Amino acid sequence: MERFNHSSISEFVLLGLTDSFELQIFFFVIFSMFYLMTMFGNCLILLTVLSTSNLHSPMYFLISNLSLIDMCLSSFATPKMIMDLFAQHKTISFEGCISQIFFLHLFTGTEIVLLISMSFDRYTAICKPLHYSKIMSQNMCIGLVVTSWTVGFLHTISQLAFTLYLPFCGPNVIDSFFCDLPLVMKLACIDMYILGVFMISTSGVIALLSFLLLLTSYIIVLVTIRGHSSTGSSKALSTCTSHFIVVLMFFGPCIFIYMWPFTSFLVDKILSVFYTIFTPFLNPLIYTLRNQEVKAAVKKKLHNQYLDLGKVNPQHPGQ
């Protein structure tokens, strides 16, 4: 990557999560398990939706795309953080740091729009059931996903527009396990406080407004559900509850971190771990454990895989 800002700094030092050797071992085991289970769970949902005909509906199409984004969001920084736990000198190149910022805002921006799309799907299914198939057509679903990635890309470009040209000539220590915009902009050699607060707080405001929009849509859905039959209401309530749990887990940390961008809180590290590691892990659990159709399809797929494995490796006749 060509250097845009001609800075004297070619790399940044990451302080990571802790200096305690015991905690580093603990985090290595825990985060490695969470990352592997995240990739497995989201891959399983993605493959199950693609290979199961009765799951070829708008809601599951959007869920499978959420799983894809969660795998990306979990992978942009977590593997390096796990490898860095035992590194004596945790560093990242300037280009690598900018890449992490790019992918972080790309995937979070995309997920925000996708979660709004999912709430629109549930709103349409419950509040306008007779027009659902017409409104949520295949072209509409594809358009919503393309719009999500487009908005995510435009968002991350807008965040990086000034960052690439900032001069970095002084301290290069980042008190985190990955590069994020507020942490990097604090290290610039020029006073970026006013512009930085405006740029970064914009992300927090967008996240807050998106959350309020989603909250309003789910309130409307819940009010509408009250007039439906008990069976239909129970299923719709379960689906909306699982969706809102995802929304709350995702938006809560983002709003807190970006509404107060240049403050130093220990809780910022905890929240960063939460939405880059724990939230992508919890999403497949929520959608599989709270959704009977997905759970049944996953069990069937795993059972078929077991039978196929038995055919490939039959027991010896003498056994």
N, C-alpha and C positions, 0 to 999 in steps of 0.2 A: 504493500500500500504506500502510495506517495505521501510523504509528510506534508500536511497542509499548513501547519503553524510554525514550522522551523524552530521548535522548542529545543532546549538543550537536554531535556529529559527524554530518554529512550525507553524507560521502563518504570513501572510503579511497584512499590512494595506493599503487599497485602498483610495486614496484621492477623487476619483470620479470626477465629472465634475465641480461642483461649491459648494460654501458654502452658497450662497444666498438662503434663504427660498422661496422667490418668484419665483426664477428660478427653484428651485427644484419642486415646484408645477407645473410650466409650463412644465418642462421636463417630469414629471410623466404622465401628461395628454397626451402630444404629443407622447412620446415614447410608451406608452401603446396602443394608437390608432394605431400607425404605426406597432407595433408588431402584434396586433390582425388582422389588415388588411393584413399584410404580410403572416401570416399563412393561412388566409382565401383565399387570392388570389392565392397563390401557391398550396394549396390543391385543389382549384377549377380547376386550369389548369391540375393538375395531374389526378384528377378524370375524367375530361372531355376527356382528351387524351385516358385514359384507356377504357372509356365506349363508345367512338365514333369510329365506324369502319373506316370512311373515314380519320381519323387522325392517323391511324396505319401506319405511314410512318417513314423513318429514321429521318427526321428533327424533327417531333413531339415527337418521342421517345427520342431524345437527349434533347429537350425542357423540357419534363416531368422530366427527370433526373436532369436538371438544377434547376427546381422548388424544387425537393427533397433536393438538396444540399443547396439551398437558405434557406429553412426552417431550416436545420441543422445549417447553418452559422448564422442565425438570433437568434438561441436558445442557443448557447453555452455560451453567456455572457449577453445578453439583459435582460432576466427575473431577474437575480440577480442584475443587475444594476438598474432596476426599483424598486426592493424591497429595495435596499440600499439607495435610494434617501432620505428617511426619517430616516435612521439609524444614531444613534449618533456615533457609532464606526463601520466603514465599514471594515470588516476583511474577509480574505479567508485563509483556511488552506494551508499548503505546498502542500498537495496532490491535493487539488482543484485547486491551481495555476498551477501546472504542467499539470493537466487535461485540463485546459483552453488553455494552450499553445499547447498541443497535438491536440485538436480538431480544434483550429484556423488554424494551419498549415495543418492539414489533409483536412479540407474542402476547404481552399483556394488553396492548391496544386491540389486537385481533380478538382476544378472549372477551374483552368488554363488549364489543359489538356482537359477538356470537351469543353471549349470554342474553343480550337484549333480543336477539333473533329468537332464541329459545323461549323467552317469555312471550314474545309475539305469537309464536306457534301455539303455546298453551292457551293464551287469551283467545285466539281464533277458534281453537278446538272446543273450548268450553262456552264462550259467549256467542259464537257464530257457527254452531255445528253444521247447519245446513249448507253453508257456503265454504266449509273448511277445505274440501278437496279442490274447489275451484281457486281459492285464494292461495293455499299452500301447494301450488303445482310444482312440478319438477323444476321448471325454469325459475320459479320464485325461490326455491331452496338453494339452487346453484347460485342464484344472484345474491342471496343473503350471505353465503359463504365467501363468494368473491368480494363482496362489499366489506366483509369483516377483515380480510387480508389486505385489501386496498387501504382501508382506514388505518389499520395497524402500521402499514408501510409509510403512509403520509405522516402519521403521528411521530414515528421514530425519526423520520427525516427532519421534521420541524424541530425536534429536540436536539438533533446533532448539528443543525445548520450553523450555529455559532460556536459550538464546542470544538469543532475541527480546527478552527482558526485561533483558538485561545493560546497564548504563550504560557508554557510551563517551564520555569527556570529555577524554582526554589524547592521546597519540600515535595517529596513524591510518595509519602506514606498514606495509605488508605486504610482507615480503621474498619475493615469489613473483610468478608471472604470473597467478594467479587466487586467489580466496578459498577457504580451507579452514578447517575448524573449529578446529584447534589454533592456527593463525596469528591468527584473529580473537579467540578467547577470551583470548589473551595481552594484547590491547589493552584489555580491560575495566578499569574504574576500581576494581573490587573484587578482592580476592584470590580467584581461582578455581582455584588450583593443585590442591588436593586433589580438589574436585568435578570439575574439568576433566580431570585425569589419569584419574579413575574413568570418566567418560563416554566419553572418547576412546579410552582403552585398551580399553574394552569392544568397540569396533569391531575393534581389533587382535586381541583374544582370539577374537571370533567368526570373523574371517578365518582365524586359525590353526587353530581347531577344525574349520572347514569344509574347510580344506586337508588336515588329517590324515584327516578322513572320506573325502575324495576319494582320497587316497593309499591308504588301506586298501581302498577299493572296487576301485581299479585293480590293486592287488596280488592281490586275490582273483580278478579277471578274468584276469590274466596266469597265475596258477597253474592256473586252469581251462582256459585255452587250450592248455596243454602236453599235455592229453589228447585234443585234437582232431586232425583231419587236417592235413597240412602246408599245403594250399591255404587251408583255412578259418582255420588259425592265423595264416598270414601276413597275410591280409586283416584279421582281427580285431586283430592286433598293430599293424598300420599305423594303423587307426582309433583304437585306444586311445592309441597314441603321440602322434598329432596332437592328440587331446583333452587329454592330459596336458601337452603343451607349452603349450597355451593356458592351462591351469590354473596352471602354474608361472609364466608371464609375468604373469598377472593378480594372483595372490595374493602373490607375492614382494614387490613394492613396497608393496602395501597393508599387509602384516604389518609390514614394517620401519618405515613412516612412523607407523602408529597404535599400535604397541607402545611407542614412545618419543615421545609427542606433543609435549612442550615443549622438545625439544632442537633446536639449530640446526645442521644439517648441510648442506653443499653438495650431498651426495648426495641429499638430500630433493628438491631441485629436479630433479635428473637423473631420479629415480624418478617424480616427478610427470609429467615429459615422457613418460616411458616408458609409463605406463599410461593417459595421456589421448591420446597421439598415436600411439606406435609399436605398442602392443598392438592397438588397433582396426584398424590397417593390416595387421598380420601375420596376423590371424585369417582373412581371406578367402584369403590366400596359402596358409596351411596347409591349409585345407579344399579349395581347388581343386587345388593341386599334389600333395597326398597322397591325393586321393580321385578315383579313375578315373571314377566315375559322374557326379560333379559336373563334372569337367573335360570329359567327353564331351558333357554337356548344354550347357555353356557354349559349346563350340566349335560345336555344332549351332545354337544360338541366334544366335551371331554370324554364322555362315554364312548362315542364313536371312534375317537382317537385311540382309546384303550383297546377297543375291539380290533382296529386296524393293526395296532402294534402286536396284538396276540396272533394275528394271521401272518404277519411278517416273521415273527419269532415263535413258532409253535413249539410246545414242549416235546421232549424226546419221547418216543413211544414207550420206552421202558420206564419212564418216570411215573 
